[in-house]
Amino acid sequence: MKNGLQKFGKFLSAMVMPNIGAFIAWGLITALFIADGWIPNESLASIQPYMLTYLLPVLIAATGGSMVGGERGRVMGAIAVMGCIAGVGGIEGEPMLMGAMVIGPFAGWVIKMFDKFMENRMPTGFEMLINNFSVGILGMIVAIFGYFIIGPVMTMILAVLSAGVEVLVQHSLLPLVAIFVEPAKVLFLNNAINHGIFTPIGSAQAEAAGKSIMYMLEANPGPGLGVLLAYCFFAKDKTTKQSAPGAVIIHFFGGIHEIYFPYILMNPVVIIAPIIGNMCSIAFFALTDCGLKAPSSPGSIIAFLSMTPKDKMLLTIIGVLIATVVSFLIASPIIKFTDGRKGSLSDAQDQMKQMKAEAKGQTSEQSDAPVDASAVKKIIFACDAGMGSSAMGATKFRNRIKDVRPEIIVKNTSVDNIPADCDVAVVQTTLADRARKSAPQARLITIGNFLADPSLDALYEQLATKAVQEEAAPVQENTVESHAAKKVIDENGIKLNQSPVAKEDAIRAAGELLVKQGCVDEAYVEAMIEREKLVSTYMGMGLAIPHGTSEAKGSVKKTGIVLVQYPDGVDFGQEKAQLVFGIAGIGDEHLDLLSKICEALEDEEVLEKMKTTDDIAWILEQLS
């Protein structure tokens, strides 16, 4: 049931989230130019009703249609929602945000079913005529259905929901909503609740009254801020305490509420704090007649205040402070007296990743279920650019599997270019969504790093122990093409015994060394930093291989690899890297050396010595 709710909630929020910019534009026009706005302007304020009545529903319905029926579904959704809007009186009627969430996907489904029916039935030469007229005719029919059915029904539902909210407000029961909102947020239903339920109700209220408290129920950053501040002061675990201040900034100013969810998951009793904190702030907002003019998304204090009416600014700030203080006061003793006997932050983050995957309709079975080993012919290791981490991962796994399954092809590529004949795709967890779009046919294995991961061990065991009935002939494509011997690393590209620095500084040091070696332009160094922000280049076993983004290949003058050694290690997230290899490659000329690095890593003694030695000649010998 939880997975079903999460999947449904994700579907609702997915129609709204891509269009948040339009909501912000509508909110800013409302906040700035209406009669009681910051800079009243009657002419500019006239834009606002058209955006709410037409633009936002059309965008939502088109997005919903495309999610179900592709590009043709997008057009169908936009056509169909106009029937809903007209059916409730156009600009004089209720905003059809909820109607758009219903009729958009429905219209996409209609055209999808039509296209499925027409498969193998399309007369040659009539494709364009049928494709265009089918969207026009079916779009008209669904729009008429929306005019008579969907629009009026959604108006009734919205009226019932709004009346329910009014009852809660009149009887001072609205704060109780926090009992459901805060736990639901931790279950990754936050966007679904905010944009699927509160935004449509709030939009109707804001249209009538100029503001709505519904926009404040989920987006208030105060409850989560209180929890994070409590961890800053009272966490006993060093890692947790050090990470909390950064989480405070990301949560409060960046508006990414998901950052505090692991801190609650590691000690679930703490959920009491944001619940009560939000209850207090909602009660204050209701008592002082506060509300926002438009949705606050993301839930940053900046967005929250930008949508606040100017006469309620101080009261809104006080309400956020109330939520923060109450949440902090309740969370502090819980953390102080129970922290250290609960799960670690890393365990909670792993749990959060799993829950987030479930919220997207993905399950652990995608990585844990047995692979049909006899059917596996090609395995692709994919990273963002397809140059560094995936290349090493593919090389290491190829060397590992070649003696038992020589017929299996193991290659690497960028995550957006996984070939259609790929049977198994191995990617880091953060790239899973892109991998699914690139290779929907492939069995997806998600990992933490490419060199040492339990999922890779499990994959190897399944492939190695599966009885193969026929002895397959080795496939030439399985081996990496041999390249003409190129000297891509020399003594000038190696720095040993460096003092520990921040991760970004370590990456810059490797990049600057590549520049000095004449391998890349200065712009490549910044591309290495940007690449690290996408997904970590830490490989495991004390090794990191920072490199530029795929867009930065134009900055590469020649293939080269450099090594910076940090015996005490550089923090790469939860792990330390003692060996930082900077990579710049033209084509796949760098793969030979990456293969050598993998071979060196197979010998634990060589690996450990490489992390501490001051003998450059010995390192060059190992990599030659």
C-alpha positions as CSV (number, residue, x, y, z in Angstrom):
1,M,0.0,0.0,0.0
2,K,2.8,2.4,0.9
3,N,4.5,1.7,-2.5
4,G,1.3,2.3,-4.3
5,L,0.7,5.6,-2.5
6,Q,4.2,6.7,-3.2
7,K,4.0,5.8,-6.9
8,F,0.7,7.6,-7.2
9,G,2.0,10.6,-5.4
10,K,5.1,10.6,-7.5
11,F,2.9,10.6,-10.6
12,L,0.9,13.6,-9.4
13,S,4.0,15.6,-8.5
14,A,5.7,14.7,-11.7
15,M,3.0,16.7,-13.6
16,V,3.6,19.8,-11.5
17,M,7.4,19.8,-10.8
18,P,8.6,20.5,-14.4
19,N,6.3,23.5,-14.5
20,I,7.2,25.1,-11.1
21,G,8.9,28.0,-13.0
22,A,5.5,29.0,-14.3
23,F,4.0,28.8,-10.8
24,I,6.7,31.1,-9.6
25,A,6.1,33.5,-12.4
26,W,2.4,33.6,-11.6
27,G,3.2,34.0,-7.9
28,L,5.6,36.8,-8.4
29,I,3.2,38.7,-10.7
30,T,0.5,38.2,-8.0
31,A,2.8,39.3,-5.1
32,L,4.1,42.3,-6.9
33,F,1.4,43.9,-9.0
34,I,-2.1,43.2,-7.5
35,A,-3.8,46.1,-5.6
36,D,-2.2,45.2,-2.2
37,G,1.1,43.9,-3.7
38,W,4.6,45.4,-3.3
39,I,4.4,47.6,-6.4
40,P,0.7,47.7,-7.5
41,N,0.1,48.0,-11.2
42,E,-3.4,47.3,-12.5
43,S,-2.2,46.7,-16.1
44,L,0.5,44.1,-15.2
45,A,-1.8,42.5,-12.6
46,S,-4.2,41.6,-15.4
47,I,-1.7,39.0,-16.6
48,Q,-2.2,36.9,-13.4
49,P,-5.8,35.6,-14.0
50,Y,-4.9,34.3,-17.5
51,M,-1.8,32.5,-16.1
52,L,-3.9,30.8,-13.4
53,T,-6.9,30.0,-15.6
54,Y,-5.2,28.9,-18.8
55,L,-1.3,28.7,-18.7
56,L,-0.9,26.5,-15.6
57,P,-3.7,24.0,-16.4
58,V,-2.5,23.6,-20.0
59,L,1.1,23.0,-18.8
60,I,0.1,20.5,-16.2
61,A,-2.3,18.6,-18.6
62,A,0.3,18.6,-21.4
63,T,2.9,17.2,-19.0
64,G,0.5,14.6,-17.8
65,G,-0.4,13.7,-21.4
66,S,3.3,13.3,-22.4
67,M,4.0,11.1,-19.4
68,V,1.4,8.6,-20.7
69,G,1.3,9.2,-24.4
70,G,4.6,10.8,-25.4
71,E,4.6,13.9,-27.7
72,R,1.2,13.1,-29.1
73,G,-0.1,12.8,-25.6
74,R,1.3,16.2,-24.8
75,V,-0.8,17.8,-27.6
76,M,-3.8,15.7,-26.6
77,G,-3.6,16.9,-22.9
78,A,-3.4,20.5,-23.9
79,I,-6.4,20.3,-26.2
80,A,-8.5,18.3,-23.7
81,V,-8.0,20.6,-20.7
82,M,-9.4,23.5,-22.6
83,G,-12.8,21.7,-22.5
84,C,-12.5,21.5,-18.7
85,I,-11.7,25.2,-18.4
86,A,-14.6,26.2,-20.7
87,G,-16.9,23.8,-18.8
88,V,-16.5,25.8,-15.6
89,G,-16.9,29.2,-17.0
90,G,-13.3,30.0,-18.2
91,I,-11.7,32.9,-16.4
92,E,-14.7,33.3,-14.2
93,G,-14.7,29.7,-13.0
94,E,-12.5,27.7,-10.6
95,P,-8.9,27.1,-11.6
96,M,-8.7,23.7,-13.3
97,L,-5.4,22.5,-11.8
98,M,-7.0,19.3,-10.4
99,G,-8.9,18.9,-13.6
100,A,-5.7,19.1,-15.6
101,M,-4.1,16.3,-13.4
102,V,-7.0,14.1,-14.4
103,I,-7.7,14.8,-18.0
104,G,-4.1,15.2,-19.1
105,P,-3.0,11.6,-18.4
106,F,-6.5,10.4,-19.6
107,A,-6.0,12.1,-23.0
108,G,-2.5,10.7,-23.2
109,W,-3.9,7.2,-22.5
110,V,-6.5,7.6,-25.3
111,I,-4.0,8.5,-28.0
112,K,-1.7,5.8,-26.7
113,M,-4.4,3.2,-27.1
114,F,-5.2,4.5,-30.6
115,D,-1.6,4.3,-31.7
116,K,-1.4,0.7,-30.3
117,F,-4.5,-0.2,-32.2
118,M,-3.1,1.2,-35.4
119,E,0.2,-0.7,-35.3
120,N,0.5,-2.8,-38.4
121,R,-2.8,-1.3,-39.7
122,M,-1.5,2.0,-41.0
123,P,-2.0,2.3,-44.8
124,T,1.1,3.2,-46.6
125,G,1.2,6.9,-47.6
126,F,-1.5,7.9,-45.2
127,E,0.7,8.1,-42.0
128,M,0.8,11.9,-41.8
129,L,-2.9,12.3,-42.5
130,I,-4.0,9.7,-39.9
131,N,-1.5,10.9,-37.2
132,N,-2.6,14.5,-37.4
133,F,-6.3,13.9,-37.8
134,S,-6.3,11.3,-35.0
135,V,-4.9,13.9,-32.5
136,G,-7.3,16.5,-33.7
137,I,-10.5,14.4,-33.7
138,L,-9.7,12.5,-30.4
139,G,-8.5,15.7,-28.8
140,M,-11.9,17.3,-29.6
141,I,-13.8,14.3,-28.2
142,V,-11.9,14.3,-25.0
143,A,-12.2,18.1,-24.7
144,I,-16.0,17.7,-25.0
145,F,-15.9,15.0,-22.3
146,G,-13.9,17.4,-20.2
147,Y,-16.5,20.2,-20.8
148,F,-19.5,18.2,-19.6
149,I,-17.9,15.7,-17.1
150,I,-14.4,16.3,-15.8
151,G,-14.6,20.1,-15.4
152,P,-17.9,20.1,-13.4
153,V,-16.9,17.1,-11.3
154,M,-13.6,18.6,-10.4
155,T,-15.3,21.8,-9.4
156,M,-17.5,19.8,-7.1
157,I,-14.6,17.9,-5.6
158,L,-12.6,21.1,-5.1
159,A,-15.6,22.7,-3.4
160,V,-15.9,19.8,-1.0
161,L,-12.2,19.9,-0.2
162,S,-12.3,23.7,0.3
163,A,-15.3,23.4,2.6
164,G,-13.5,20.8,4.6
165,V,-10.5,23.1,5.0
166,E,-12.9,25.9,6.1
167,V,-14.4,23.6,8.7
168,L,-10.9,22.8,10.0
169,V,-10.0,26.5,10.2
170,Q,-13.3,27.5,11.9
171,H,-12.9,24.8,14.5
172,S,-9.1,25.4,15.0
173,L,-8.3,21.9,13.8
174,L,-6.1,22.8,10.9
175,P,-2.9,22.3,12.9
176,L,-3.7,18.6,13.2
177,V,-2.8,18.3,9.5
178,A,0.8,18.4,10.6
179,I,0.3,14.9,12.1
180,F,0.0,13.6,8.6
181,V,2.1,16.0,6.7
182,E,5.5,15.6,8.5
183,P,5.6,11.7,8.4
184,A,4.4,11.8,4.8
185,K,7.3,14.0,3.9
186,V,9.7,11.5,5.3
187,L,8.0,8.9,3.1
188,F,8.7,11.1,0.0
189,L,5.1,12.1,-0.4
190,N,6.0,15.8,0.2
191,N,5.8,17.0,-3.4
192,A,2.6,14.9,-4.0
193,I,0.9,16.5,-1.0
194,N,2.1,20.0,-1.7
195,H,1.4,20.1,-5.4
196,G,-1.2,17.4,-5.8
197,I,-3.5,18.5,-3.0
198,F,-2.6,21.7,-1.3
199,T,-1.7,23.7,-4.5
200,P,-5.1,23.2,-6.2
201,I,-7.0,24.0,-3.0
202,G,-4.7,27.0,-2.3
203,S,-5.1,28.3,-5.9
204,A,-8.8,28.5,-5.5
205,Q,-8.5,30.2,-2.2
206,A,-5.9,32.6,-3.4
207,E,-8.0,33.5,-6.4
208,A,-10.8,34.5,-4.1
209,A,-8.9,36.0,-1.1
210,G,-5.5,36.9,-2.5
211,K,-3.7,34.3,-0.3
212,S,-4.0,30.8,1.1
213,I,-2.6,29.1,4.2
214,M,-2.6,25.8,2.3
215,Y,0.6,26.9,0.6
216,M,2.3,27.1,4.0
217,L,1.4,23.7,5.4
218,E,4.1,21.6,3.7
219,A,6.6,24.2,2.5
220,N,7.5,25.8,5.9
221,P,11.2,25.2,6.4
222,G,11.0,25.8,10.1
223,P,10.2,22.3,11.4
224,G,13.1,20.7,9.5
225,L,15.5,23.5,10.5
226,G,14.8,22.9,14.1
227,V,15.7,19.2,13.8
228,L,19.0,19.9,11.9
229,L,20.0,22.6,14.5
230,A,19.5,20.1,17.3
231,Y,21.8,17.7,15.6
232,C,24.4,20.5,15.1
233,F,24.5,21.0,18.9
234,F,23.7,17.6,20.4
235,A,24.7,14.8,18.0
236,K,27.2,12.4,19.6
237,D,28.3,10.8,16.3
238,K,31.1,13.0,14.9
239,T,30.2,12.4,11.2
240,T,26.6,13.3,11.9
241,K,27.5,16.5,13.8
242,Q,29.9,17.6,11.1
243,S,27.4,17.1,8.3
244,A,24.4,18.8,10.0
245,P,25.6,22.5,9.4
246,G,25.9,21.9,5.7
247,A,22.5,20.3,5.7
248,V,21.1,23.4,7.5
249,I,22.2,25.6,4.6
250,I,20.9,23.3,1.9
251,H,17.6,22.9,3.7
252,F,16.9,26.4,4.8
253,F,18.3,28.4,1.9
254,G,18.2,25.8,-0.9
255,G,14.8,24.5,-0.1
256,I,15.7,20.8,-0.4
257,H,13.8,19.4,2.5
258,E,14.9,15.8,1.6
259,I,18.3,16.6,3.2
260,Y,16.9,16.3,6.7
261,F,14.9,13.1,6.2
262,P,17.9,10.8,7.0
263,Y,18.4,12.6,10.3
264,I,14.9,11.5,11.2
265,L,15.2,8.0,9.8
266,M,18.3,7.4,11.9
267,N,16.2,8.1,15.0
268,P,12.5,7.9,14.2
269,V,11.4,9.3,17.6
270,V,12.6,12.7,16.4
271,I,9.6,12.9,14.0
272,I,7.7,14.2,17.1
273,A,9.7,17.5,16.9
274,P,8.7,18.6,13.4
275,I,5.1,17.5,13.9
276,I,4.6,19.6,17.0
277,G,6.7,22.5,15.5
278,N,4.6,22.6,12.4
279,M,1.4,22.3,14.5
280,C,2.4,25.4,16.5
281,S,3.3,27.4,13.4
282,I,0.1,26.4,11.5
283,A,-1.9,27.5,14.6
284,F,-0.1,30.8,14.6
285,F,-0.6,31.4,10.9
286,A,-4.3,30.6,11.2
287,L,-4.7,32.9,14.2
288,T,-3.0,35.8,12.4
289,D,-4.7,35.2,9.1
290,C,-1.4,34.5,7.3
291,G,-1.1,32.9,3.9
292,L,1.0,32.9,0.7
293,K,0.0,34.3,-2.6
294,A,1.3,31.3,-4.6
295,P,3.1,28.0,-4.0
296,S,6.5,28.2,-2.4
297,S,8.6,25.7,-4.3
298,P,11.2,24.8,-3.4
299,G,10.6,25.1,0.3
300,S,13.4,27.7,0.8
301,I,13.0,30.6,3.2
302,I,13.7,32.8,0.2
303,A,10.8,31.3,-1.9
304,F,8.6,31.3,1.2
305,L,9.0,35.0,1.9
306,S,8.9,36.0,-1.7
307,M,5.3,34.7,-1.9
308,T,4.3,36.4,1.4
309,P,2.0,39.5,1.2
310,K,3.9,42.5,2.4
311,D,1.6,43.2,5.3
312,K,2.2,39.7,6.6
313,M,5.9,39.5,6.2
314,L,6.8,39.9,9.9
315,L,4.1,37.5,11.0
316,T,5.3,34.9,8.5
317,I,8.9,35.2,9.8
318,I,7.6,34.8,13.4
319,G,5.7,31.7,12.3
320,V,8.8,30.1,10.8
321,L,10.7,30.9,13.9
322,I,8.1,29.4,16.1
323,A,8.3,26.1,14.1
324,T,12.1,26.2,14.3
325,V,12.3,26.9,18.1
326,V,9.6,24.3,19.0
327,S,11.1,21.7,16.8
328,F,14.6,22.4,18.2
329,L,13.5,22.3,21.8
330,I,11.7,18.9,21.4
331,A,14.4,17.3,19.2
332,S,17.4,18.3,21.4
333,P,16.7,16.1,24.4
334,I,15.7,13.2,22.2
335,I,18.9,13.4,20.3
336,K,21.0,14.0,23.4
337,F,19.7,11.0,25.3
338,T,19.2,8.5,22.4
339,D,21.7,9.5,19.7
340,G,24.4,6.9,19.5
341,R,22.1,4.0,20.3
342,K,20.3,4.3,17.0
343,G,21.4,3.7,13.4
344,S,24.1,5.7,11.8
345,L,23.6,8.5,9.3
346,S,25.0,6.5,6.5
347,D,22.6,3.6,7.3
348,A,19.7,6.2,7.3
349,Q,20.9,7.6,4.0
350,D,20.9,4.1,2.5
351,Q,17.4,3.6,3.8
352,M,16.4,7.0,2.3
353,K,17.7,6.0,-1.1
354,Q,15.7,2.8,-1.0
355,M,12.6,4.6,0.1
356,K,13.1,7.2,-2.6
357,A,13.5,4.5,-5.2
358,E,10.3,2.9,-4.0
359,A,8.6,6.3,-4.3
360,K,9.6,6.3,-8.0
361,G,8.1,2.8,-8.5
362,Q,11.6,1.1,-8.3
363,T,12.2,-1.7,-5.9
364,S,15.3,-3.4,-4.6
365,E,14.5,-6.4,-6.8
366,Q,16.0,-4.4,-9.7
367,S,19.4,-4.8,-8.2
368,D,19.0,-7.8,-6.0
369,A,17.0,-10.3,-8.1
370,P,19.1,-13.0,-9.8
371,V,20.3,-12.3,-13.3
372,D,19.5,-14.8,-16.0
373,A,23.2,-15.6,-16.4
374,S,22.8,-17.8,-19.5
375,A,21.2,-14.9,-21.4
376,V,23.8,-12.3,-20.6
377,K,26.0,-11.5,-23.6
378,K,26.9,-7.9,-23.1
379,I,27.5,-5.9,-19.9
380,I,27.9,-2.2,-20.0
381,F,29.5,-0.1,-17.2
382,A,28.2,3.5,-17.5
383,C,29.1,6.7,-15.8
384,D,28.3,10.3,-16.7
385,A,30.9,10.9,-19.4
386,G,31.8,7.2,-20.1
387,M,35.5,8.1,-19.7
388,G,36.9,7.4,-16.3
389,S,35.1,5.5,-13.5
390,S,33.1,3.3,-15.9
391,A,36.2,2.5,-17.9
392,M,38.0,1.3,-14.8
393,G,35.0,-0.6,-13.5
394,A,34.6,-2.3,-16.9
395,T,38.3,-3.2,-17.1
396,K,38.4,-4.7,-13.6
397,F,35.2,-6.7,-14.1
398,R,36.3,-7.9,-17.5
399,N,39.6,-9.1,-16.1
400,R,37.6,-10.8,-13.3
401,I,35.1,-12.6,-15.5
402,K,37.1,-13.5,-18.6
403,D,38.4,-16.8,-17.3
404,V,35.0,-18.2,-16.5
405,R,32.8,-16.5,-19.1
406,P,35.1,-15.4,-22.0
407,E,32.1,-14.9,-24.3
408,I,30.6,-12.1,-22.3
409,I,31.4,-8.6,-23.7
410,V,32.2,-6.0,-21.0
411,K,32.5,-2.5,-22.2
412,N,32.0,1.1,-20.9
413,T,30.1,4.1,-22.2
414,S,28.3,7.2,-21.0
415,V,25.0,6.7,-19.2
416,D,23.1,8.4,-22.0
417,N,24.5,6.2,-24.7
418,I,24.0,2.7,-23.5
419,P,23.7,0.5,-26.6
420,A,20.4,-1.2,-27.4
421,D,21.9,-4.7,-27.2
422,C,23.1,-4.2,-23.6
423,D,21.8,-7.0,-21.4
424,V,23.1,-5.7,-18.0
425,A,23.9,-2.1,-17.2
426,V,26.0,-1.2,-14.2
427,V,25.7,2.3,-13.0
428,Q,26.0,4.4,-9.8
429,T,22.8,4.8,-7.9
430,T,22.5,8.5,-8.7
431,L,22.5,7.8,-12.4
432,A,19.9,5.1,-12.3
433,D,17.1,7.2,-13.8
434,R,19.1,8.3,-16.8
435,A,20.2,4.7,-17.3
436,R,16.6,3.5,-17.4
437,K,15.7,6.1,-20.1
438,S,18.8,5.2,-22.1
439,A,18.4,1.4,-21.9
440,P,15.0,0.4,-20.8
441,Q,15.6,-3.1,-22.1
442,A,18.6,-3.7,-19.8
443,R,18.8,-5.3,-16.4
444,L,20.0,-2.5,-14.1
445,I,22.6,-3.1,-11.4
446,T,23.1,0.0,-9.2
447,I,26.3,0.3,-7.2
448,G,28.1,2.6,-4.8
449,N,31.5,2.4,-6.5
450,F,32.9,0.6,-9.5
451,L,35.8,-1.2,-7.9
452,A,34.4,-2.8,-4.7
453,D,30.7,-3.2,-4.4
454,P,28.6,-6.1,-3.1
455,S,26.3,-5.9,-6.1
456,L,29.2,-6.5,-8.4
457,D,30.3,-9.5,-6.3
458,A,26.7,-10.9,-6.6
459,L,26.7,-10.3,-10.3
460,Y,30.0,-12.1,-10.7
461,E,28.8,-15.1,-8.6
462,Q,25.7,-15.4,-10.7
463,L,27.6,-15.3,-13.9
464,A,30.4,-17.6,-12.8
465,T,28.4,-20.3,-11.1
466,K,25.7,-20.6,-13.8
467,A,26.1,-23.8,-15.8
468,V,26.5,-22.9,-19.4
469,Q,25.4,-25.8,-21.7
470,E,27.5,-24.9,-24.7
471,E,31.0,-23.7,-24.7
472,A,30.8,-20.3,-26.4
473,A,33.6,-19.2,-28.6
474,P,35.5,-16.1,-27.4
475,V,34.2,-12.9,-28.9
476,Q,36.8,-10.6,-30.3
477,E,34.7,-7.5,-29.2
478,N,35.2,-8.5,-25.6
479,T,38.8,-7.3,-25.5
480,V,39.8,-3.7,-25.4
481,E,41.3,-2.7,-28.7
482,S,45.1,-2.5,-28.4
483,H,46.4,1.0,-29.0
484,A,49.8,2.1,-30.1
485,A,52.0,2.5,-27.2
486,K,51.6,6.0,-25.9
487,K,53.3,7.5,-22.9
488,V,50.4,9.1,-21.1
489,I,52.1,9.5,-17.7
490,D,55.6,10.4,-16.7
491,E,57.5,11.5,-13.6
492,N,56.4,15.1,-14.1
493,G,52.8,14.0,-13.8
494,I,53.2,12.5,-10.4
495,K,53.2,14.3,-7.0
496,L,53.7,12.3,-3.8
497,N,53.3,12.9,-0.1
498,Q,50.9,15.7,-0.4
499,S,49.2,17.1,2.8
500,P,45.4,16.5,3.1
501,V,43.2,19.1,1.5
502,A,39.5,19.5,0.7
503,K,38.1,17.4,-2.1
504,E,37.7,20.3,-4.5
505,D,41.3,21.4,-3.9
506,A,42.5,17.9,-4.6
507,I,40.6,17.8,-7.9
508,R,42.0,21.2,-8.8
509,A,45.5,20.0,-8.0
510,A,45.1,17.1,-10.4
511,G,43.6,19.4,-13.0
512,E,46.3,21.9,-12.8
513,L,48.9,19.1,-13.2
514,L,47.1,18.1,-16.4
515,V,47.3,21.7,-17.6
516,K,51.1,21.8,-16.8
517,Q,51.5,18.6,-18.7
518,G,49.9,20.3,-21.8
519,C,47.0,17.8,-21.8
520,V,44.2,20.3,-21.3
521,D,43.1,23.9,-21.3
522,E,42.4,25.7,-18.0
523,A,38.7,25.4,-18.7
524,Y,39.0,21.6,-18.2
525,V,39.8,22.1,-14.5
526,E,36.4,23.7,-13.8
527,A,34.8,20.9,-15.8
528,M,36.4,18.4,-13.4
529,I,34.7,20.2,-10.5
530,E,31.4,20.2,-12.3
531,R,31.7,16.5,-13.1
532,E,32.2,15.8,-9.4
533,K,29.0,17.6,-8.5
534,L,27.1,15.2,-10.8
535,V,28.3,12.0,-9.2
536,S,31.3,11.1,-7.2
537,T,34.4,9.9,-9.0
538,Y,35.5,8.0,-5.9
539,M,36.1,4.4,-7.1
540,G,36.6,2.6,-3.8
541,M,39.7,1.1,-2.2
542,G,41.2,4.6,-1.6
543,L,41.2,5.6,-5.3
544,A,39.5,8.6,-7.1
545,I,39.7,9.4,-10.8
546,P,38.4,12.9,-11.3
547,H,37.9,14.0,-14.9
548,G,35.9,16.5,-16.9
549,T,32.4,16.4,-18.2
550,S,31.6,15.0,-21.6
551,E,31.0,18.6,-22.8
552,A,34.6,19.4,-21.9
553,K,36.3,17.1,-24.3
554,G,37.0,20.1,-26.6
555,S,39.4,21.3,-23.9
556,V,41.5,18.2,-24.2
557,K,44.7,18.7,-26.2
558,K,46.2,15.2,-25.7
559,T,45.6,12.1,-23.7
560,G,47.2,12.1,-20.3
561,I,46.9,10.9,-16.7
562,V,48.4,12.4,-13.6
563,L,48.7,11.1,-10.0
564,V,48.5,13.0,-6.8
565,Q,49.2,11.0,-3.7
566,Y,47.7,11.9,-0.3
567,P,49.0,9.3,2.3
568,D,46.5,10.6,4.9
569,G,43.7,10.7,2.5
570,V,41.2,13.2,1.1
571,D,37.6,13.0,2.1
572,F,35.4,12.0,-0.9
573,G,32.0,11.8,0.8
574,Q,32.1,8.9,3.3
575,E,35.5,7.6,2.1
576,K,39.1,8.8,1.9
577,A,41.1,8.7,-1.3
578,Q,44.8,8.3,-1.0
579,L,45.4,8.1,-4.8
580,V,43.8,10.8,-7.0
581,F,44.3,10.1,-10.7
582,G,43.4,13.0,-13.0
583,I,42.3,11.9,-16.4
584,A,42.0,13.6,-19.8
585,G,41.4,11.4,-22.8
586,I,41.0,11.7,-26.6
587,G,38.8,8.8,-27.6
588,D,39.8,5.8,-25.6
589,E,43.5,6.3,-25.7
590,H,43.7,6.4,-21.9
591,L,42.1,2.9,-21.4
592,D,45.4,1.0,-21.6
593,L,46.7,2.9,-18.5
594,L,43.4,2.5,-16.7
595,S,43.7,-1.2,-17.3
596,K,47.2,-1.2,-15.8
597,I,45.9,0.7,-12.8
598,C,43.2,-2.0,-12.3
599,E,45.9,-4.7,-12.6
600,A,47.9,-3.0,-9.9
601,L,44.9,-2.8,-7.7
602,E,44.4,-6.5,-7.9
603,D,47.6,-6.9,-5.8
604,E,46.8,-5.6,-2.3
605,E,50.4,-5.1,-1.4
606,V,51.1,-3.0,-4.5
607,L,48.0,-0.9,-3.8
608,E,48.9,-0.2,-0.2
609,K,52.5,0.6,-1.2
610,M,51.3,3.0,-3.9
611,K,49.4,5.0,-1.3
612,T,52.5,5.7,0.8
613,T,55.6,5.2,-1.3
614,D,57.9,8.1,-2.3
615,D,59.5,6.2,-5.2
616,I,58.2,7.7,-8.4
617,A,60.3,5.2,-10.5
618,W,58.6,2.3,-8.8
619,I,55.1,3.7,-9.5
620,L,55.9,4.3,-13.2
621,E,57.2,0.7,-13.3
622,Q,53.8,-0.6,-11.9
623,L,51.9,1.5,-14.5
624,S,54.0,0.7,-17.5
